[in-house]
Each structure stands twice: as structure tokens, then as C-alpha cells.
């Protein structure tokens, strides 16, 4: 996959087959669109071109009310798109000027004149251009006048639910990690460096690694205790994670921390990637540290059972 930071970097290809979107999550719905994109390109002897935006368009269009957290960092999104096997990824800097382009201007200037688009594949609810007025019907009209083909891909349904980024965010905000993972088609993860903590867990036989998440816009799933898999220096370990405020310790800071099973290494400053498999309980206040320790012993048994069933 070749990556371009803007239209000017894109040198063109003989028969570009294009799709456009923010692709936060690169979830199963997005993957369905990209798979169809690849089929169309192969059938026409063309190459696939995915166009996305940085920063997220809403941060530019609604700067005073921006509070959306993203499923993936830009780097992770790029990695996921690369795994889909597309030929070209064009990352457009999303500016106020771009936001103010009408749907026709965007299609003509960016896709037809810039990319030399011959065919476009879009999702069923695709909207574009200023005030999101462009849609599938206007794309058909533009295609007739600007000489490109249009194909709309139907939704990806799981148990009767149309997969979308908003539904995945809702699931993560509720701590429903299993649903989020099903809609994503892969395991939701967080990565960051290990930073010093209060080391209370160590005194109970459950030392934890406190994680400084590497993207401030990353959506952190709901507070609670989770079954996890942890990657460290290319190796994978089982463990359990806690997201929250650690009420038993009377802390107010929101933290992400993991206890790695059967692990005894000095890892301050190291990068960990934490895959969240299942949520086992709420974060609650215990009467004392001994009560917390007993619960952690039970949590470990529960987590190991979950992880063993997911091997």
C-alpha cells in the first residue's frame, strides 16, 4: 500500500476505483465496502484508492463542541487499512476550506480532477460535501455528467444490527467489549508506555503496569475489570485489566492498568499493547485491601477461564 499525504502527492494510476470516508474503526462494515472496492478494481483492471481525512472532520466543523473519542488512532487506522490489501491510501488534511466545498466541488476537484476517478464504491449511508448534502443520488447525477460509475454497498448486518462506528462507540462506552469486538471484526486494543504508579498492587501479590495511553483522542472503554491479552516486545501474555478510579484506594485519577499473569520483568517506559477480550465486573469499592485481594484472586480464575475459551 502506498500512502500519500494530500492530492498533490498522488501520482495517479490508469483506472482508479475509489472509496471515501473517515473509516474510524475499519470495522466489518468498512471491510465490506473495501472488499467490494477490490472486486470492482480487479474486474476492471484498475487499482484501489481509499481516501480518508486527518484530523477527524467533526473536529474542524464543530470545534467548540468537539468531544468525540475515536476508536483508533490515525496510526492504527492506517495499519488496519494496510491489512485490507488496498493499493493506495490518500490522507487529506481536513481544513475549513475542504469543509466548505460543496458536494459537487469535492467530487469534481478532488476525485475527478485530482484522482482521475473512474469508479466509486460507497456505503449505504454515505454523505459528503458542505453540510453533508451529497448522497448516493447526487453521486449518480455527478457520475452521469462527469463520467464515472457509482456503486452503493448494502449495510453489514450482525444479528439484525447494521454495523457502524457509532454503534461500536456506544458498545465501548457501555463496557460491552464483546459486542464491540464482534462489530470490529478484531479485538479492541489500547497501547501506551508503562509509567510509575502507587505500587499498591505489588503489596497484594498483583503488581500492575499503569499505562499512559499514547493518543488523547482514543476512546477508552467503560470502567471495570477485564480479561486481556498483553503484547510486550513481540510476546503475548494473559492478564486482567482495570479501567477506572480505584475507589478502594480513594483515588480520583482515571487510570488504565493491567496485571500480567506469570510475568516478572522490569517494564517501566516500555510499550504495551492491550487487547480487551471481555468485561467481567464493575469497578467497586471494597472494605479494605484484603477484601480487594480476595476478589482479585477470584477475578484471576474468571479471566483465565475466559481466555482459555478464546484460544
VOPAGU-2260 file (C-alpha; in pm, 1 decimal, decimal comma):
REM VOPAGU-2260
SITE   aa  ch    i         X         Y         Z
SITE  UNK   A    0       0,0       0,0       0,0
SITE  UNK   A    1     129,0     341,4     -98,1
SITE  UNK   A    2      45,3     633,2     132,2
SITE  UNK   A    3       1,2     993,7      19,6
SITE  UNK   A    4     -39,5    1299,3     238,9
SITE  UNK   A    5    -263,2    1502,2      12,3
SITE  UNK   A    6    -376,2    1503,1    -350,1
SITE  UNK   A    7     -56,3    1664,0    -475,4
SITE  UNK   A    8     147,5    1359,1    -370,8
SITE  UNK   A    9     -76,2    1116,7    -559,7
SITE  UNK   A   10      81,3    1045,2    -899,4
SITE  UNK   A   11    -218,4     867,0   -1042,6
SITE  UNK   A   12    -297,3     526,2   -1185,1
SITE  UNK   A   13    -465,3     407,5   -1504,8
SITE  UNK   A   14    -805,6     315,8   -1361,0
SITE  UNK   A   15    -861,3     441,2   -1003,6
SITE  UNK   A   16   -1151,3     280,4    -818,4
SITE  UNK   A   17   -1219,9     499,6    -517,1
SITE  UNK   A   18   -1393,7     496,6    -182,6
SITE  UNK   A   19   -1406,6     786,5      64,5
SITE  UNK   A   20   -1465,4     801,3     439,6
SITE  UNK   A   21   -1326,9     868,0     784,5
SITE  UNK   A   22   -1304,4     489,7     845,9
SITE  UNK   A   23   -1280,9     520,7    1223,3
SITE  UNK   A   24   -1266,4     160,4    1336,6
SITE  UNK   A   25   -1211,2      -1,5     995,2
SITE  UNK   A   26   -1489,9    -227,5    1121,2
SITE  UNK   A   27   -1675,5    -506,1     940,4
SITE  UNK   A   28   -1898,6    -254,8     761,3
SITE  UNK   A   29   -1594,4     -71,8     629,7
SITE  UNK   A   30   -1430,1    -401,9     539,8
SITE  UNK   A   31   -1734,8    -499,0     334,1
SITE  UNK   A   32   -1703,4    -176,4     133,6
SITE  UNK   A   33   -1329,7    -227,5      82,3
SITE  UNK   A   34   -1376,5    -589,0     -23,8
SITE  UNK   A   35   -1626,0    -475,7    -287,0
SITE  UNK   A   36   -1385,5    -197,9    -388,7
SITE  UNK   A   37   -1119,4    -460,6    -454,3
SITE  UNK   A   38   -1361,2    -675,1    -653,5
SITE  UNK   A   39   -1461,7    -383,1    -875,3
SITE  UNK   A   40   -1098,4    -281,2    -930,4
SITE  UNK   A   41    -998,7    -636,5   -1019,2
SITE  UNK   A   42   -1289,4    -671,2   -1260,1
SITE  UNK   A   43   -1193,6    -351,5   -1441,7
SITE  UNK   A   44    -818,7    -397,1   -1430,8
SITE  UNK   A   45    -788,4     -95,0   -1201,2
SITE  UNK   A   46    -632,6     -11,7    -865,4
SITE  UNK   A   47    -797,7      64,7    -534,0
SITE  UNK   A   48    -774,5     413,5    -383,7
SITE  UNK   A   49    -903,1     481,2     -31,5
SITE  UNK   A   50    -939,5     848,8      63,3
SITE  UNK   A   51    -964,1     944,5     428,2
SITE  UNK   A   52    -913,7    1254,9     641,1
SITE  UNK   A   53    -698,5    1387,6     925,8
SITE  UNK   A   54    -798,1    1527,3    1163,8
SITE  UNK   A   55   -1148,5    1388,0    1200,7
SITE  UNK   A   56   -1385,7    1621,4    1007,9
SITE  UNK   A   57   -1604,9    1688,9    1311,3
SITE  UNK   A   58   -1312,8    1846,0    1496,5
SITE  UNK   A   59   -1294,6    2111,8    1222,3
SITE  UNK   A   60   -1665,5    2153,5    1153,3
SITE  UNK   A   61   -1766,3    2169,9    1522,0
SITE  UNK   A   62   -1451,9    2292,0    1703,3
SITE  UNK   A   63   -1644,3    2435,5    2001,3
SITE  UNK   A   64   -1838,2    2117,8    2072,9
SITE  UNK   A   65   -1577,8    1858,9    1976,8
SITE  UNK   A   66   -1592,1    1575,7    2227,8
SITE  UNK   A   67   -1586,1    1268,4    2006,6
SITE  UNK   A   68   -1338,9     999,7    2104,3
SITE  UNK   A   69   -1201,1     779,9    1828,0
SITE  UNK   A   70   -1194,6     401,9    1813,1
SITE  UNK   A   71    -844,8     402,3    1665,6
SITE  UNK   A   72    -552,5     640,9    1641,9
SITE  UNK   A   73    -457,6     760,5    1291,2
SITE  UNK   A   74    -156,1     527,2    1300,5
SITE  UNK   A   75    -370,1     225,5    1393,6
SITE  UNK   A   76    -626,5     313,9    1126,9
SITE  UNK   A   77    -351,9     320,8     864,9
SITE  UNK   A   78    -222,2     -17,1     983,4
SITE  UNK   A   79    -570,5    -169,0     961,4
SITE  UNK   A   80    -630,5     -27,0     614,7
SITE  UNK   A   81    -298,6    -169,0     500,4
SITE  UNK   A   82    -407,7    -514,4     615,9
SITE  UNK   A   83    -710,9    -496,6     384,9
SITE  UNK   A   84    -480,5    -513,6      81,7
SITE  UNK   A   85    -568,5    -183,4     -86,4
SITE  UNK   A   86    -327,6     -27,5    -336,4
SITE  UNK   A   87    -332,9     341,4    -242,3
SITE  UNK   A   88    -425,3     540,8      69,6
SITE  UNK   A   89    -469,2     916,5      27,9
SITE  UNK   A   90    -488,3    1106,2     358,2
SITE  UNK   A   91    -640,5    1450,4     301,2
SITE  UNK   A   92    -569,9    1722,7     557,7
SITE  UNK   A   93    -921,1    1823,3     662,8
SITE  UNK   A   94    -938,2    2202,5     668,5
SITE  UNK   A   95   -1213,0    2465,2     682,9
SITE  UNK   A   96   -1163,9    2516,2     309,6
SITE  UNK   A   97   -1228,6    2148,2     245,2
SITE  UNK   A   98   -1527,6    2153,1     480,7
SITE  UNK   A   99   -1680,3    2440,3     280,9
SITE  UNK   A  100   -1654,1    2265,4     -55,2
SITE  UNK   A  101   -1991,6    2170,4    -197,2
SITE  UNK   A  102   -2051,1    1807,0    -277,6
SITE  UNK   A  103   -2010,6    1880,7    -648,6
SITE  UNK   A  104   -1687,8    2074,8    -594,6
SITE  UNK   A  105   -1544,5    1791,6    -385,0
SITE  UNK   A  106   -1627,6    1528,8    -644,4
SITE  UNK   A  107   -1505,8    1732,2    -939,8
SITE  UNK   A  108   -1191,9    1891,0    -792,7
SITE  UNK   A  109   -1068,4    1617,0    -558,9
SITE  UNK   A  110   -1189,2    1290,3    -708,3
SITE  UNK   A  111   -1229,4    1353,8   -1080,3
SITE  UNK   A  112    -960,5    1614,0   -1148,8
SITE  UNK   A  113    -723,3    1514,3    -867,4
SITE  UNK   A  114    -752,1    1135,7    -854,1
SITE  UNK   A  115    -885,5    1084,4   -1211,8
SITE  UNK   A  116   -1151,9     859,6   -1062,7
SITE  UNK   A  117   -1326,2     615,2   -1297,4
SITE  UNK   A  118   -1547,3     437,8   -1044,0
SITE  UNK   A  119   -1653,7     496,5    -681,9
SITE  UNK   A  120   -1782,1     249,6    -423,3
SITE  UNK   A  121   -1963,4     391,3    -118,4
SITE  UNK   A  122   -2158,8     270,5     182,2
SITE  UNK   A  123   -2536,0     285,4     201,6
SITE  UNK   A  124   -2542,4     598,8     420,7
SITE  UNK   A  125   -2256,1     789,8     260,0
SITE  UNK   A  126   -2283,2    1171,2     276,6
SITE  UNK   A  127   -2024,3    1424,8     169,8
SITE  UNK   A  128   -1957,7    1788,9      89,6
SITE  UNK   A  129   -2063,7    2102,4     277,0
SITE  UNK   A  130   -2337,6    2029,2     532,5
SITE  UNK   A  131   -2319,2    1664,9     417,5
SITE  UNK   A  132   -2569,3    1738,4     140,3
SITE  UNK   A  133   -2408,2    1498,8    -108,3
SITE  UNK   A  134   -2550,3    1146,0    -109,0
SITE  UNK   A  135   -2591,8     838,1    -326,5
SITE  UNK   A  136   -2847,0    1008,3    -551,7
SITE  UNK   A  137   -2632,3    1314,0    -616,5
SITE  UNK   A  138   -2333,9    1084,8    -680,1
SITE  UNK   A  139   -2534,4     916,7    -957,0
SITE  UNK   A  140   -2609,9    1255,1   -1110,8
SITE  UNK   A  141   -2245,3    1364,6   -1087,1
SITE  UNK   A  142   -2136,2    1033,9   -1238,8
SITE  UNK   A  143   -2354,8    1092,9   -1543,5
SITE  UNK   A  144   -2211,6    1440,7   -1602,4
SITE  UNK   A  145   -1850,1    1373,3   -1502,0
SITE  UNK   A  146   -1820,4    1022,2   -1648,2
SITE  UNK   A  147   -1764,8     784,7   -1356,8
SITE  UNK   A  148   -1951,7     481,4   -1227,2
SITE  UNK   A  149   -2113,8     455,3    -883,6
SITE  UNK   A  150   -2182,6     150,5    -669,6
SITE  UNK   A  151   -2352,4     152,6    -330,6
SITE  UNK   A  152   -2277,2    -127,3     -83,5
SITE  UNK   A  153   -2553,5    -252,4     145,0
SITE  UNK   A  154   -2506,0    -248,7     524,1
SITE  UNK   A  155   -2318,2    -520,9     709,0
SITE  UNK   A  156   -2564,8    -682,9     947,9
SITE  UNK   A  157   -2481,2    -883,9    1258,9
SITE  UNK   A  158   -2782,5   -1031,6    1439,0
SITE  UNK   A  159   -3006,1    -786,9    1255,4
SITE  UNK   A  160   -2799,2    -480,8    1350,9
SITE  UNK   A  161   -2629,2    -265,7    1087,5
SITE  UNK   A  162   -2265,5    -228,5    1193,4
SITE  UNK   A  163   -2145,9     131,2    1231,2
SITE  UNK   A  164   -1876,8     328,6    1412,5
SITE  UNK   A  165   -2137,8     494,3    1634,9
SITE  UNK   A  166   -2274,6     156,7    1749,1
SITE  UNK   A  167   -1920,9      41,2    1829,3
SITE  UNK   A  168   -1855,3     358,2    2030,1
SITE  UNK   A  169   -2180,4     304,3    2220,0
SITE  UNK   A  170   -2081,8     -54,3    2299,4
SITE  UNK   A  171   -1738,4      56,3    2423,7
SITE  UNK   A  172   -1890,3     334,0    2634,7
SITE  UNK   A  173   -2113,5      73,3    2797,7
SITE  UNK   A  174   -1828,7    -171,1    2850,4
SITE  UNK   A  175   -1985,1    -422,0    2610,8
SITE  UNK   A  176   -1647,9    -521,5    2474,5
SITE  UNK   A  177   -1769,3    -849,4    2324,9
SITE  UNK   A  178   -2022,2    -671,2    2102,9
SITE  UNK   A  179   -1766,2    -407,6    2005,9
SITE  UNK   A  180   -1516,8    -677,8    1907,1
SITE  UNK   A  181   -1779,2    -861,6    1700,9
SITE  UNK   A  182   -1864,7    -545,2    1508,8
SITE  UNK   A  183   -1499,2    -455,2    1462,3
SITE  UNK   A  184   -1400,7    -797,9    1335,0
SITE  UNK   A  185   -1089,3    -784,1    1552,6
SITE  UNK   A  186   -1007,2    -716,1    1917,9
SITE  UNK   A  187   -1027,3    -360,4    2050,2
SITE  UNK   A  188    -690,2    -254,1    2189,5
SITE  UNK   A  189    -512,6      23,3    2373,7
SITE  UNK   A  190    -142,5      91,2    2360,7
SITE  UNK   A  191      90,1     310,6    2561,8
SITE  UNK   A  192     400,1     328,1    2774,1
SITE  UNK   A  193     426,1     190,3    3125,4
SITE  UNK   A  194     454,8     469,0    3383,7
SITE  UNK   A  195     514,9     457,3    3761,0
SITE  UNK   A  196     213,1     403,7    3983,2
SITE  UNK   A  197     147,7     376,2    4357,0
SITE  UNK   A  198     264,1      10,2    4368,2
SITE  UNK   A  199     -20,3     -91,6    4597,9
SITE  UNK   A  200     -97,8    -393,7    4379,1
SITE  UNK   A  201     252,3    -526,1    4437,0
SITE  UNK   A  202     188,3    -548,8    4811,5
SITE  UNK   A  203    -114,6    -772,0    4743,2
SITE  UNK   A  204      64,0   -1002,3    4500,4
SITE  UNK   A  205     -97,4    -835,1    4197,8
SITE  UNK   A  206     156,1    -586,8    4058,0
SITE  UNK   A  207       9,3    -373,1    3782,9
SITE  UNK   A  208     150,1    -181,3    3488,5
SITE  UNK   A  209      -0,8     166,1    3464,3
SITE  UNK   A  210     -47,2     271,7    3103,2
SITE  UNK   A  211      -8,2     620,3    2960,4
SITE  UNK   A  212    -233,5     589,0    2653,8
SITE  UNK   A  213     -49,0     723,8    2351,5
SITE  UNK   A  214    -342,9     913,2    2194,1
SITE  UNK   A  215    -550,4    1168,2    2386,9
SITE  UNK   A  216    -842,5    1117,9    2146,0
SITE  UNK   A  217    -850,8     740,4    2196,3
SITE  UNK   A  218   -1186,2     610,5    2318,4
SITE  UNK   A  219   -1128,0     424,0    2644,9
SITE  UNK   A  220   -1391,2     160,6    2715,0
SITE  UNK   A  221   -1606,9     184,0    3028,2
SITE  UNK   A  222   -1473,2     146,7    3381,0
SITE  UNK   A  223   -1445,1    -207,3    3507,4
SITE  UNK   A  224   -1232,2    -519,4    3524,2
SITE  UNK   A  225   -1149,0    -701,2    3200,7
SITE  UNK   A  226    -991,3   -1015,3    3064,0
SITE  UNK   A  227    -695,2    -906,3    2849,5
SITE  UNK   A  228    -409,0   -1018,3    2635,4
SITE  UNK   A  229     -93,2    -808,2    2655,5
SITE  UNK   A  230     179,2    -775,4    2394,3
SITE  UNK   A  231     528,9    -683,2    2512,3
SITE  UNK   A  232     833,1    -690,5    2285,7
SITE  UNK   A  233     662,8    -925,6    2041,7
SITE  UNK   A  234     548,6   -1169,9    2309,7
SITE  UNK   A  235     191,0   -1220,3    2425,3
SITE  UNK   A  236      74,8   -1277,5    2782,7
SITE  UNK   A  237    -259,2   -1328,2    2955,8
SITE  UNK   A  238    -371,5   -1081,9    3216,2
SITE  UNK   A  239    -651,1    -875,1    3360,9
SITE  UNK   A  240    -700,6    -503,4    3330,0
SITE  UNK   A  241    -870,1    -235,5    3532,9
SITE  UNK   A  242   -1006,6      89,8    3396,6
SITE  UNK   A  243   -1130,3     348,0    3642,3
SITE  UNK   A  244   -1059,6     546,9    3956,5
SITE  UNK   A  245    -959,6     270,0    4201,7
SITE  UNK   A  246   -1220,2     362,2    4468,3
SITE  UNK   A  247   -1078,6     126,4    4731,8
SITE  UNK   A  248    -758,7     333,7    4725,3
SITE  UNK   A  249    -952,8     663,5    4741,9
SITE  UNK   A  250    -801,5     780,5    4414,4
SITE  UNK   A  251    -971,7    1025,3    4179,7
SITE  UNK   A  252    -741,1     992,0    3879,6
SITE  UNK   A  253    -868,8     784,1    3589,3
SITE  UNK   A  254    -622,3     506,7    3505,3
SITE  UNK   A  255    -568,1     214,6    3273,1
SITE  UNK   A  256    -366,5     -63,8    3438,7
SITE  UNK   A  257    -300,9    -431,9    3378,3
SITE  UNK   A  258    -179,2    -721,1    3584,7
SITE  UNK   A  259      14,5    -963,2    3363,6
SITE  UNK   A  260      -3,4   -1328,1    3470,1
SITE  UNK   A  261     320,3   -1519,1    3531,1
SITE  UNK   A  262     534,1   -1218,5    3446,2
SITE  UNK   A  263     839,2   -1080,6    3625,5
SITE  UNK   A  264    1017,3    -815,0    3419,3
SITE  UNK   A  265    1107,3    -450,9    3469,3
SITE  UNK   A  266     899,3    -271,2    3205,3
SITE  UNK   A  267     887,0      98,9    3301,6
SITE  UNK   A  268     895,9     303,7    2982,2
SITE  UNK   A  269     818,4       2,6    2762,2
SITE  UNK   A  270     530,2      -4,8    2513,5
SITE  UNK   A  271     241,4    -241,5    2584,8
SITE  UNK   A  272     -46,5    -326,1    2353,3
SITE  UNK   A  273    -351,5    -440,7    2549,5
SITE  UNK   A  274    -630,4    -632,9    2375,9
SITE  UNK   A  275    -955,1    -627,5    2572,8
SITE  UNK   A  276   -1139,1    -959,9    2547,6
SITE  UNK   A  277   -1428,9    -940,5    2793,3
SITE  UNK   A  278   -1557,7    -734,8    3085,0
SITE  UNK   A  279   -1604,6    -941,7    3399,4
SITE  UNK   A  280   -1737,4    -692,6    3655,0
SITE  UNK   A  281   -1782,1    -332,1    3759,4
SITE  UNK   A  282   -1516,3    -142,3    3946,4
SITE  UNK   A  283   -1636,7    -132,1    4308,3
SITE  UNK   A  284   -1516,9      -9,3    4648,0
SITE  UNK   A  285   -1406,2    -281,7    4891,3
SITE  UNK   A  286   -1392,7    -255,8    5268,7
SITE  UNK   A  287   -1013,6    -290,4    5274,5
SITE  UNK   A  288    -716,7    -414,9    5074,6
SITE  UNK   A  289    -759,5    -771,4    5198,2
SITE  UNK   A  290   -1115,4    -782,3    5060,5
SITE  UNK   A  291    -983,7    -643,3    4733,7
SITE  UNK   A  292    -707,2    -906,5    4724,3
SITE  UNK   A  293    -959,8   -1188,5    4771,2
SITE  UNK   A  294   -1168,9   -1050,9    4487,8
SITE  UNK   A  295    -864,1   -1027,9    4264,2
SITE  UNK   A  296    -795,6   -1395,4    4328,3
SITE  UNK   A  297   -1147,1   -1474,6    4207,4
SITE  UNK   A  298   -1106,0   -1237,3    3912,1
SITE  UNK   A  299    -792,6   -1421,8    3804,7
SITE  UNK   A  300    -981,0   -1752,9    3791,9
SITE  UNK   A  301   -1264,4   -1594,8    3593,1
SITE  UNK   A  302   -1026,8   -1428,8    3348,3
SITE  UNK   A  303    -823,7   -1746,0    3289,0
SITE  UNK   A  304   -1143,2   -1937,0    3212,1
SITE  UNK   A  305   -1245,3   -1671,2    2958,0
SITE  UNK   A  306    -904,9   -1654,5    2794,6
SITE  UNK   A  307    -871,0   -2032,0    2774,6
SITE  UNK   A  308   -1205,9   -2047,0    2592,2
SITE  UNK   A  309   -1080,6   -1785,3    2342,6
SITE  UNK   A  310    -757,8   -1955,4    2238,4
